[in-house]
Amino acid sequence: MKYVIPAKRSSSRVPDKNYRPFAHGRSLLDILVGKLSRLAEPGEVYISSEDESTRLLADKYEATFLPRPAHLAENSYPFQSVVNEVCKQLPDDDDVMWCHATDPFFDDHEAVVRAWQTRDSSTSDSIVVVYPMKEYLLDQNFYPIGFGFGSWHRPSQELPTFYQLGFTCSIMTRHVATTLGLVGARPMWHQASNLTIDIDTQAQFDLAARLYELGDAPAGREGTGA
């Protein structure tokens, strides 16, 4: 299997978010590469970046630097096409695990690999991480979804389960990775239970760093999920 970490340097909302110190003196990229290096053989972890200096970090972890053409780091370039083109750069025809560094509390990589290895390959072409959630949600017309107001109120534990898809981690066949993207035509779903903060703003970066350093972040989502 090939393990790919997309790590462009040109993040606009949180400058240098993958590379700057995050917690305990380590970056988000340091944390994820360390996790994947425990699963992969030397050289099987690939860091995709448009910045040549990333090669030094890859060498530090015995990972492989995957130079990304500059146009694949532009925000306007379709995300699916980024996945396809980056995965086409990989050698051989191995399955591909694609992991974002911006969800540092996710630690189920090994469990996802086990589920993938024991799947029925005739019925599943990908496995995708999702987060179950029970929330008091309103639709676009402000009508409650799965509960009611007043006497129709339901306790949070009786709310319907929805699933948050943040693309924290996916495994795909090589064909899916290079033609479809992170979700194939016949996906499996891995339900994660950890706290999730998909870091996309400076406030989220600061909050996640503080929780990570505390080392006792909540294990999952309870109640309203607030």
PEURVEN-V642448 format. One line per field, one symbol per residue. ss: DSSP state (H for helix, E for strand, L for the rest). phi: phi as a letter, one per 20 degrees, with the letter a starting at -180 (. if undefined). burial: # if it has 9 or more other ideal C-beta (glycine too) atoms within 8 Angstrom, else .. A space follows every 50 residues. Layout:
BEGIN
ss: ???
phi: ???
burial: ???
END
This chain:
BEGIN
ss: LEEEEELLLLLLLLLLLLLLLLELLELHHHHHHHHHHLLLLLLLEEEEEL LLLHHHHHHHLLLEEEELLHHHHLLLLLHHHHHHHHHHLLLLLLLEEEEL LLLLLLLLHHHHHHHHHLLLLLLLLEEEEEEEELLLEELLLLLEELLLLH HHLLLHHHLLLEEELLLLEEEELHHHHHHLLLLLLLEEEEEELLLLLLLL LHHHHHHHHHHHHHLLLLLLLLLLLL
phi: .ddddfbfeefefcgmffdfgdblmdegfgffffffffeefgneeddebe dfffgffffgdledfdfdggffdffffgggfgggfffffffmcffcddce fecfefcegffffffffdfeffdcdaccecdfbdceddefdmefdnbcem fefcfgfeffedceddlgbbccfgfffecdpecefcfecdeedfgccefc cfffgfffffffffmcfgfadclemf
burial: #########.#..#..###..##..############.##...####### ...#..###.#.####.#...##...#..########..#....###### ######.##..##.##..#....###########.........#..#... ...#.#..#..###.#########.##..###.#..####.#.######. ...##.###.##....#...#.....
END
